[in-house]
Amino acid sequence: LPAITLSLPVDGRDQHMGGFQSVRDVTVQIDCWATSYAQKKTLKEAVIAAIAPAHTGNGIRFQPATNIDVAPLNERVETQMIFRDAIRAVLHFSNT
């Protein structure tokens, strides 16, 4: 630690009469793990700064993330405190 993990709890595949929509919405969960509160806070702020603005890379256009929520999930493991924030957000993207 520190570490960041990414999971996709919801991967929507919206369709219309012509097939799949070109813009996709995906809910992601990004967990920030650390052995100190300061490390966790630094990771959390870096993740939010990375997903909040629009971005284009590798032929994919990302719109700004929406519905950004943070839940603290700190836990004690034996004699050590593990600091964890779970960041959930909806990412909107399409091929350029």
C-alpha positions as CSV (number, residue, x, y, z in Angstrom):
1,L,0.0,0.0,0.0
2,P,-0.8,2.6,-1.1
3,A,-2.8,1.2,-4.0
4,I,-5.8,1.8,-6.3
5,T,-8.2,-0.9,-7.6
6,L,-10.8,-0.5,-10.3
7,S,-14.0,-2.5,-10.7
8,L,-17.0,-2.2,-13.0
9,P,-20.1,-2.9,-10.9
10,V,-22.4,-1.8,-13.7
11,D,-21.6,-2.0,-17.4
12,G,-24.7,-0.8,-19.3
13,R,-25.2,-1.7,-22.9
14,D,-28.0,0.6,-23.9
15,Q,-29.7,0.0,-27.3
16,H,-32.1,1.7,-29.5
17,M,-33.9,0.7,-32.7
18,G,-30.7,0.9,-34.7
19,G,-28.6,-1.1,-32.2
20,F,-26.2,-0.1,-29.5
21,Q,-25.9,3.6,-28.6
22,S,-22.6,5.2,-29.6
23,V,-22.2,6.9,-26.2
24,R,-21.8,4.4,-23.3
25,D,-22.4,5.0,-19.6
26,V,-20.4,2.8,-17.3
27,T,-20.5,2.9,-13.5
28,V,-17.0,2.4,-12.0
29,Q,-15.8,1.9,-8.5
30,I,-12.3,3.0,-7.7
31,D,-10.9,2.1,-4.3
32,C,-8.0,4.0,-2.8
33,W,-6.1,2.0,-0.2
34,A,-3.4,3.3,2.2
35,T,-1.8,2.8,5.6
36,S,-2.4,6.5,6.5
37,Y,-5.2,8.9,6.2
38,A,-3.0,11.4,4.4
39,Q,-2.0,8.8,1.7
40,K,-5.6,7.9,1.2
41,K,-6.7,11.5,0.8
42,T,-3.9,12.2,-1.7
43,L,-4.9,9.1,-3.8
44,K,-8.6,10.1,-3.6
45,E,-8.0,13.6,-4.8
46,A,-5.7,12.4,-7.7
47,V,-8.4,9.9,-8.8
48,I,-11.1,12.5,-8.8
49,A,-8.9,15.0,-10.6
50,A,-8.2,12.3,-13.3
51,I,-11.9,11.3,-13.9
52,A,-13.7,14.7,-13.4
53,P,-12.6,16.5,-16.6
54,A,-13.3,15.5,-20.3
55,H,-10.4,13.6,-22.0
56,T,-9.7,12.0,-25.3
57,G,-7.1,9.2,-25.5
58,N,-6.5,6.1,-27.7
59,G,-9.4,7.0,-29.9
60,I,-11.9,7.2,-27.1
61,R,-13.6,10.4,-26.0
62,F,-14.5,10.6,-22.3
63,Q,-17.0,13.2,-21.2
64,P,-16.7,14.5,-17.6
65,A,-17.6,11.9,-15.0
66,T,-20.9,12.4,-13.2
67,N,-22.5,11.2,-10.0
68,I,-19.1,11.1,-8.2
69,D,-19.6,9.7,-4.7
70,V,-17.1,8.8,-2.0
71,A,-17.6,6.4,0.8
72,P,-15.0,5.9,3.6
73,L,-14.5,2.1,4.2
74,N,-11.7,2.1,6.7
75,E,-11.0,-1.1,8.6
76,R,-8.7,-2.6,11.2
77,V,-6.7,-5.7,10.1
78,E,-5.1,-7.3,13.1
79,T,-3.0,-4.5,14.6
80,Q,-3.0,-2.2,11.6
81,M,-5.5,0.4,10.3
82,I,-6.3,0.2,6.6
83,F,-7.7,3.5,5.2
84,R,-9.9,3.0,2.2
85,D,-12.2,5.3,0.2
86,A,-14.6,3.8,-2.4
87,I,-15.2,6.3,-5.2
88,R,-18.2,5.6,-7.5
89,A,-18.8,7.5,-10.7
90,V,-20.5,7.2,-14.0
91,L,-18.2,7.5,-17.0
92,H,-19.6,8.5,-20.4
93,F,-17.5,7.6,-23.5
94,S,-17.6,7.0,-27.2
95,N,-15.2,6.2,-30.0
96,T,-13.9,9.3,-31.7
